[in-house]
Amino acid sequence: FVEKQCGAHLLNYCVTCKEDEMVMTDFMTRNKYTFSVYVFQGNFHVPLPHPLGDASAYSDYGILHTLDQTFDAPSLIKHVLTANSRINTVYIGEENAQLASEELFSKTNVRDLYTLTSTGMMKMSRSVSRYNSAAVNTSYEFVPRPTKLAHGTAASEADNSIATLQAQKARLQQEFSDLQSKLGQVNTSANDIRIQLQRVIDSLNQIANKKRENETMKARKEQALTLERNRLSTALKKPDPLANEDRFRQELQAMLGSLYQQAQQQVSLLADLWSKTKRIIAASLAVKEAETQVAALRQVTRERKEELRIKKADMETWAARVQKAREIFERSKAQALREYPRNEEVDAQCADLSDDQAELQDLQTQKTAEAQSIVCNNENVIREYKSRQAQIDTLKEEVATMRSDLEEKQNKLDELKQKWLPELQDLVAHINSKFSQSFAGIGSAGEVSLKEHDDFDKYAIEIRVKFRHEEDLQLLTGTRQSGGERSVSTILYLIALQDITWTPFRVVDEINQGMDPVNERRVFAQLVESSCQPETPQCFLLTPKLLPGLPMGEGITVLNIMNGPSIDNAVIATSNRHMGYMLYGKRWDCQQPLQPAVAAG
């Protein structure tokens, strides 16, 4: 158990000051040793604490000891192993502790338990997800035979343990067979209980049927009682009536007491039956009501989805028609301008015309008469004129029709637009509020706005930022701002989107590259704050480097790729030391929980 819990810490060295660490490191370097030297600067003369409680507090679950109580070692070694392997919070249980492990984990703060089973030594651990407190997992892991500590009495004890375990296995197999036999008996008893329960239900139904019979019987007994009273009255008139008076009174009282008890039993049974019937009826009505509401909601959802799909299809159709009408109008307008170009003289004449429709009609009649009075001997010219005039009239009608259709389609398009545009504007306003707050947190300014346009393809989200007090807000582009400023703006915009989007997890790749140290620290603090909120998806930040001394809370886990099984131990120790300075800076030497330690074999 000790070798499984402590692992590689058993083969390293430990000292109590930095000077000894330097001496040991120099010695191992000169002799080409690969062991690590750990520094313990705490007080190792005090007894080991047990923050989860002494083992005797869990004796009801089969707990015998904590791991630190199962072996002898100097106080320094035990304190070092406690700091690195938590031997004071790991418990050792007897053989039956496995059966009570689930109850132990659910009702106490114990998370690690070692015990013996019929198949060998086992470690049971319980873990809770950091992102979902309801996600609880219990893992079972068999403990291999020791290799580093398997010498001396340990080997003989292991052989004895194997023989003991084999005997326990045979005994447990016999107990298992007995339990199976008892399980069959329990199943048979359960079937008998079900049959008895059905009989009780039948009896309750029979009681309801017998109520009327009892009422009839009661009436008959009352009639019989009346007759008996008459008979007693007649008997009292006979000679020596006092001789039987006491006996008759006793019989009468006995009959009345029996009838009263039967009536009380019937009333109690009927009240119980009525109470159960009311609960069953109420539960059935609640289930029916819930099923009806769910079916109605599903139907409404399907109808709303179908309606939305039809509206979207109509909007796309009308948008295409409007675009086509615009193209026809532009072509007709261009053709009319080519055939009848405008000039200043024509514009001046049109400006002099009256706005009165009657005067315009009279002027049209006059000009038509003047035109008809003109004699033209060329019939082809007249024919061409009439043909062009007919084409002009036709084009005017088409333009009027298209203008009417265009107005109708534009109205429908505006109506559809009012259904989704306010919601989009509110969404952008929410993003702008979060984005502005994030920029204010780093001492700069920024805003997000919606760029609207008559052409829906030209709708856009515009981001404006300001990193210097003397300048105004500028549109975020690939040329106006530096690479670091664009990275800051991008990550703060993504943080503003976190409240309105949901994903299982988020991955940010090298977003801090190119940032200056001041902005990188501020952005990292905001990223940590937003990612550690409750009900927030897991966030991964991939980066080749981080600034030292960044804020690391309990919700942050740092994964270093320099921890593979084939990497040399000296490289791992050096990598861990660098990782400590990266996370804590100059405070690394004071971080006792993260300092490694070595236990003597």
RAPE-V620417 format. One record per backbone hydrogen bond with DSSP energy under -0.5 kcal/mol. NH is the residue of the N-H (numbers start at 1). CO is the residue of the C=O. If there is no record, write none. Layout:
nh=NH co=CO
nh=NH co=CO
This chain:
nh=5 co=1
nh=6 co=2
nh=7 co=3
nh=9 co=6
nh=10 co=7
nh=11 co=8
nh=12 co=9
nh=13 co=36
nh=15 co=38
nh=21 co=17
nh=22 co=18
nh=23 co=19
nh=24 co=20
nh=25 co=21
nh=26 co=22
nh=27 co=23
nh=28 co=24
nh=29 co=25
nh=30 co=26
nh=31 co=27
nh=32 co=29
nh=33 co=28
nh=38 co=13
nh=40 co=15
nh=40 co=38
nh=41 co=39
nh=44 co=42
nh=53 co=50
nh=57 co=54
nh=58 co=55
nh=59 co=56
nh=61 co=58
nh=62 co=59
nh=63 co=58
nh=64 co=92
nh=65 co=92
nh=67 co=87
nh=67 co=90
nh=68 co=87
nh=69 co=66
nh=70 co=67
nh=78 co=74
nh=79 co=75
nh=80 co=76
nh=81 co=77
nh=82 co=78
nh=83 co=79
nh=84 co=80
nh=85 co=81
nh=86 co=82
nh=89 co=86
nh=91 co=112
nh=92 co=65
nh=93 co=114
nh=94 co=62
nh=97 co=94
nh=98 co=95
nh=99 co=96
nh=100 co=96
nh=101 co=98
nh=104 co=100
nh=105 co=101
nh=106 co=102
nh=107 co=103
nh=108 co=104
nh=113 co=124
nh=114 co=91
nh=115 co=122
nh=117 co=120
nh=120 co=117
nh=122 co=115
nh=123 co=141
nh=124 co=113
nh=125 co=139
nh=126 co=111
nh=127 co=137
nh=129 co=132
nh=129 co=135
nh=135 co=132
nh=136 co=134
nh=137 co=127
nh=139 co=125
nh=141 co=123
nh=143 co=121
nh=144 co=142
nh=151 co=149
nh=154 co=151
nh=155 co=152
nh=156 co=152
nh=157 co=153
nh=158 co=154
nh=159 co=155
nh=160 co=156
nh=161 co=157
nh=162 co=158
nh=163 co=159
nh=164 co=160
nh=165 co=161
nh=166 co=162
nh=167 co=163
nh=168 co=164
nh=169 co=165
nh=170 co=166
nh=171 co=167
nh=172 co=168
nh=173 co=169
nh=174 co=170
nh=175 co=171
nh=176 co=172
nh=177 co=173
nh=178 co=174
nh=179 co=175
nh=180 co=176
nh=181 co=177
nh=182 co=178
nh=183 co=179
nh=184 co=180
nh=185 co=181
nh=186 co=182
nh=187 co=183
nh=188 co=184
nh=189 co=185
nh=190 co=186
nh=191 co=187
nh=192 co=188
nh=193 co=189
nh=194 co=190
nh=195 co=191
nh=196 co=192
nh=197 co=193
nh=198 co=194
nh=199 co=195
nh=200 co=196
nh=201 co=197
nh=202 co=198
nh=203 co=199
nh=204 co=200
nh=205 co=201
nh=206 co=202
nh=207 co=203
nh=208 co=204
nh=209 co=205
nh=210 co=206
nh=211 co=207
nh=212 co=208
nh=213 co=209
nh=214 co=210
nh=215 co=211
nh=216 co=212
nh=217 co=213
nh=218 co=214
nh=219 co=215
nh=220 co=216
nh=221 co=217
nh=222 co=218
nh=223 co=219
nh=224 co=220
nh=225 co=221
nh=226 co=222
nh=227 co=223
nh=228 co=224
nh=229 co=225
nh=230 co=226
nh=231 co=227
nh=232 co=228
nh=233 co=229
nh=234 co=230
nh=235 co=231
nh=236 co=232
nh=237 co=233
nh=238 co=234
nh=238 co=235
nh=243 co=240
nh=244 co=241
nh=246 co=242
nh=248 co=244
nh=249 co=245
nh=250 co=246
nh=251 co=247
nh=252 co=248
nh=253 co=249
nh=254 co=250
nh=255 co=251
nh=256 co=252
nh=257 co=253
nh=258 co=254
nh=259 co=255
nh=260 co=256
nh=261 co=257
nh=262 co=258
nh=263 co=259
nh=264 co=260
nh=265 co=261
nh=266 co=262
nh=267 co=263
nh=268 co=264
nh=269 co=265
nh=270 co=266
nh=271 co=267
nh=272 co=268
nh=273 co=269
nh=274 co=270
nh=275 co=271
nh=276 co=272
nh=277 co=273
nh=278 co=274
nh=279 co=275
nh=280 co=276
nh=281 co=277
nh=282 co=278
nh=283 co=279
nh=284 co=280
nh=285 co=281
nh=286 co=282
nh=287 co=283
nh=288 co=284
nh=289 co=285
nh=290 co=286
nh=291 co=287
nh=292 co=288
nh=293 co=289
nh=294 co=290
nh=295 co=291
nh=296 co=292
nh=297 co=293
nh=298 co=294
nh=299 co=295
nh=300 co=296
nh=301 co=297
nh=302 co=298
nh=303 co=299
nh=304 co=300
nh=305 co=301
nh=306 co=302
nh=307 co=303
nh=308 co=304
nh=309 co=305
nh=310 co=306
nh=311 co=307
nh=312 co=308
nh=313 co=309
nh=314 co=310
nh=315 co=311
nh=316 co=312
nh=317 co=313
nh=318 co=314
nh=319 co=315
nh=320 co=316
nh=321 co=317
nh=322 co=318
nh=323 co=319
nh=324 co=320
nh=325 co=321
nh=326 co=322
nh=327 co=323
nh=328 co=324
nh=329 co=325
nh=330 co=326
nh=331 co=327
nh=332 co=328
nh=333 co=329
nh=334 co=330
nh=335 co=331
nh=336 co=332
nh=337 co=333
nh=338 co=334
nh=339 co=335
nh=340 co=336
nh=347 co=343
nh=348 co=344
nh=349 co=345
nh=350 co=346
nh=351 co=347
nh=352 co=348
nh=353 co=349
nh=353 co=350
nh=360 co=356
nh=361 co=357
nh=362 co=358
nh=363 co=359
nh=364 co=360
nh=365 co=361
nh=366 co=362
nh=367 co=363
nh=368 co=364
nh=369 co=365
nh=370 co=366
nh=371 co=367
nh=372 co=368
nh=373 co=369
nh=374 co=370
nh=374 co=371
nh=376 co=374
nh=379 co=377
nh=382 co=378
nh=383 co=379
nh=384 co=380
nh=385 co=381
nh=386 co=382
nh=387 co=383
nh=388 co=384
nh=389 co=385
nh=390 co=386
nh=391 co=387
nh=392 co=388
nh=393 co=389
nh=394 co=390
nh=395 co=391
nh=396 co=392
nh=397 co=393
nh=398 co=394
nh=399 co=395
nh=400 co=396
nh=401 co=397
nh=402 co=398
nh=403 co=399
nh=404 co=400
nh=405 co=401
nh=406 co=402
nh=407 co=403
nh=408 co=404
nh=409 co=405
nh=410 co=406
nh=411 co=407
nh=412 co=408
nh=413 co=409
nh=414 co=410
nh=415 co=411
nh=416 co=412
nh=417 co=413
nh=418 co=414
nh=419 co=416
nh=420 co=416
nh=420 co=417
nh=421 co=417
nh=424 co=420
nh=425 co=421
nh=426 co=422
nh=427 co=423
nh=428 co=424
nh=429 co=425
nh=430 co=426
nh=431 co=427
nh=432 co=428
nh=433 co=429
nh=434 co=430
nh=435 co=431
nh=436 co=432
nh=437 co=433
nh=438 co=434
nh=439 co=435
nh=440 co=436
nh=441 co=437
nh=442 co=438
nh=442 co=439
nh=443 co=440
nh=444 co=439
nh=445 co=466
nh=447 co=464
nh=449 co=462
nh=451 co=449
nh=451 co=460
nh=452 co=450
nh=456 co=454
nh=458 co=455
nh=459 co=456
nh=460 co=451
nh=462 co=449
nh=462 co=460
nh=464 co=447
nh=464 co=462
nh=465 co=474
nh=466 co=445
nh=471 co=468
nh=474 co=465
nh=476 co=463
nh=477 co=475
nh=481 co=477
nh=486 co=482
nh=487 co=483
nh=488 co=484
nh=489 co=485
nh=490 co=486
nh=491 co=487
nh=492 co=488
nh=493 co=489
nh=494 co=490
nh=495 co=491
nh=496 co=492
nh=497 co=493
nh=498 co=494
nh=498 co=495
nh=500 co=497
nh=501 co=497
nh=506 co=538
nh=508 co=540
nh=510 co=508
nh=510 co=542
nh=513 co=510
nh=515 co=512
nh=520 co=516
nh=521 co=517
nh=522 co=518
nh=523 co=519
nh=524 co=520
nh=525 co=521
nh=526 co=522
nh=527 co=523
nh=528 co=524
nh=529 co=525
nh=530 co=526
nh=531 co=527
nh=532 co=528
nh=533 co=530
nh=536 co=533
nh=538 co=504
nh=540 co=506
nh=542 co=508
nh=542 co=540
nh=543 co=541
nh=549 co=582
nh=550 co=547
nh=550 co=582
nh=553 co=551
nh=556 co=553
nh=559 co=557
nh=560 co=558
nh=563 co=561
nh=567 co=564
nh=572 co=568
nh=573 co=569
nh=574 co=570
nh=575 co=571
nh=576 co=572
nh=577 co=573
nh=578 co=574
nh=579 co=575
nh=580 co=576
nh=581 co=577
nh=582 co=578
nh=583 co=579
nh=584 co=580
nh=585 co=581
nh=587 co=584
nh=588 co=585
nh=589 co=586
nh=590 co=587
nh=591 co=588
nh=592 co=590
nh=594 co=591
nh=595 co=591
nh=595 co=592
nh=599 co=9
